[in-house]
Amino acid sequence: MRKGSWLIKTAALLLLGCSAACSSDPSERPARQPAGYFDVPGLLDAQVKQLQQQGTALQKRVVLRNGQPETTRLAAPNWANELQLFYQADINKPALRGAYQASATDSAGLTRRTFRRGPEVDHPVRELTVLQAGPVVRELTATVSQDNPLFFSGKQFRMRFGADGTLSSYEVRGQQKLIAFDTTRYIASGQVVQ
């Protein structure tokens, strides 16, 4: 009987420990610590919110292959959709801690911080550069590439911000190559219209 009660107590303790660790309430779970790099999702979330509130328009231009540019104006763009692609530049994930080498330079009141992926790291973002005037982001660039035996995709992102930190323009230059098919190159850019 003593052996059975010991087993019941042990099982009860394990269940209590598991229920505390597996809680669905986020306030009861330990916080995930970011990698300590630049918070791209935080910047993008703030931009989406700010641009939606301001009711800004967007002038978009797309060039596919070497074709003619197509331009359109969106009076009320869905900024979350428009900026979705830039979330790919996120390197501030806990799993990437130590995966990027950081360097910083200061010039004319601007700080340029560059994060370069280590050679052994398997993550699509090769490099992320943030140009800031104090706490205000003025430019963000990133190089993202994915490569496997069947497919190659490479993109270069650039976002520019005004003196107040609000997005003024963006550009994505990319190329995709499937095995046995020609390379597809494209440029998509947007200009925020007040």
C-alpha positions in Angstrom: 0.0 0.0 0.0 2.9 2.4 0.8 4.3 1.8 -2.7 1.0 2.6 -4.4 0.5 5.9 -2.4 4.1 6.9 -3.3 3.2 6.4 -7.0 0.0 8.4 -6.7 1.9 11.3 -5.0 4.6 11.3 -7.6 2.0 11.2 -10.5 0.1 14.1 -8.8 3.3 16.1 -8.5 4.2 15.5 -12.2 0.7 16.5 -13.3 0.9 19.7 -11.3 4.3 20.5 -12.7 3.1 19.8 -16.2 0.0 21.8 -15.9 2.0 24.8 -14.6 4.5 24.5 -17.4 1.9 23.8 -20.1 -0.4 26.6 -19.1 -2.3 28.3 -21.9 -2.3 31.7 -20.1 0.7 33.7 -21.6 1.2 35.5 -18.3 2.0 32.2 -16.6 4.6 31.1 -19.2 8.2 32.3 -19.1 8.8 35.1 -21.6 10.8 34.2 -24.7 13.9 36.3 -24.8 14.7 37.8 -28.2 18.2 37.4 -29.7 19.1 41.0 -29.0 19.3 42.2 -32.6 17.0 44.8 -34.2 13.3 44.3 -33.8 12.0 44.2 -37.4 8.5 43.0 -36.5 8.1 45.7 -33.9 9.1 48.4 -36.4 6.7 47.0 -39.1 3.8 46.6 -36.6 4.2 50.2 -35.6 4.4 51.4 -39.2 1.3 49.5 -40.2 -0.6 51.0 -37.2 0.6 54.5 -37.9 0.0 54.4 -41.7 -3.5 53.0 -41.2 -4.3 55.8 -38.8 -2.9 58.5 -41.1 -5.0 57.2 -44.0 -2.0 57.5 -46.4 -2.1 56.4 -50.1 0.4 54.3 -51.9 1.9 54.6 -55.4 3.1 51.1 -56.4 5.4 50.2 -59.3 6.2 46.6 -60.5 8.6 45.5 -63.2 8.6 41.8 -64.0 11.5 40.4 -66.0 12.6 43.2 -68.3 9.0 44.2 -69.2 7.3 47.5 -69.0 6.7 48.9 -65.5 3.1 48.7 -64.2 2.1 51.5 -61.8 -1.0 51.8 -59.7 -2.2 54.0 -56.9 -4.0 52.6 -53.9 -6.1 55.2 -52.0 -6.6 53.1 -49.0 -4.0 50.3 -49.0 -4.0 47.4 -46.5 -0.6 48.2 -45.0 -0.4 44.9 -43.2 -0.5 43.1 -46.6 1.7 45.7 -48.3 4.5 45.3 -45.7 4.1 41.5 -45.1 7.1 40.5 -47.2 9.4 42.6 -45.0 8.7 40.4 -42.0 11.0 37.9 -43.6 13.9 40.1 -42.5 13.3 39.2 -38.8 16.5 37.9 -37.1 15.5 38.8 -33.5 14.3 35.2 -32.7 15.5 33.4 -29.6 16.8 30.5 -31.7 19.1 32.9 -33.6 21.0 34.2 -30.6 24.7 34.3 -31.5 24.0 33.5 -35.2 24.8 37.1 -36.4 27.9 39.2 -36.1 27.0 42.8 -35.2 29.0 45.9 -36.1 28.2 49.6 -35.8 29.6 52.8 -37.3 28.7 56.5 -36.5 28.9 59.3 -39.1 27.3 62.7 -39.3 24.8 62.0 -36.4 23.7 58.7 -37.9 24.4 55.2 -36.6 24.6 52.3 -39.1 24.2 48.8 -37.4 24.9 45.8 -39.6 24.1 42.2 -38.6 25.8 39.5 -40.8 24.9 35.8 -40.6 27.7 33.5 -39.5 29.0 31.1 -42.2 27.6 28.0 -40.5 24.1 29.4 -39.8 21.2 28.1 -41.8 18.8 31.0 -41.9 17.5 33.0 -45.0 18.6 36.5 -43.8 22.2 37.0 -44.9 22.5 40.6 -43.7 20.4 43.2 -42.1 21.4 46.9 -41.9 19.6 49.6 -39.9 20.5 53.3 -40.2 19.3 55.5 -37.3 19.3 59.1 -36.3 19.2 58.6 -32.5 16.2 56.3 -31.9 14.6 57.1 -35.3 15.0 54.6 -38.0 15.9 56.3 -41.4 16.6 53.2 -43.5 16.4 49.4 -43.3 18.0 47.1 -45.8 18.2 43.3 -45.8 19.4 40.5 -48.1 17.4 37.3 -47.9 18.1 34.1 -49.9 16.9 30.6 -50.0 18.7 27.9 -51.9 18.2 24.1 -52.4 18.8 21.7 -55.3 15.5 22.6 -57.0 15.0 26.3 -56.3 16.8 29.5 -55.6 15.2 32.7 -54.4 17.0 35.9 -53.5 15.6 39.3 -52.4 17.0 42.7 -51.4 14.7 44.8 -49.3 15.0 48.6 -48.7 12.8 50.7 -46.6 13.3 54.5 -46.2 11.7 56.6 -43.4 11.2 60.3 -43.0 12.7 62.4 -40.2 9.7 61.6 -38.0 10.3 57.8 -38.5 7.3 57.2 -40.8 7.8 55.0 -43.9 8.3 57.1 -47.0 9.2 54.4 -49.6 10.2 50.8 -50.0 11.7 48.6 -52.7 12.1 44.8 -53.2 14.5 43.5 -55.8 14.3 39.8 -56.3 15.1 36.8 -58.5 13.8 33.3 -58.5 15.1 30.3 -60.4 13.6 26.8 -60.6 15.7 24.1 -62.1 15.2 23.8 -65.9 13.5 27.2 -66.0 14.7 30.7 -66.7 15.5 33.1 -63.9 12.6 35.5 -63.1 13.7 38.9 -61.9 11.4 41.5 -60.5 11.4 44.9 -58.8 8.5 46.1 -56.7 8.5 49.6 -55.1 6.1 51.8 -53.3 6.0 55.5 -52.5 3.9 56.6 -49.5 1.6 59.5 -50.6 0.3 61.9 -47.9 
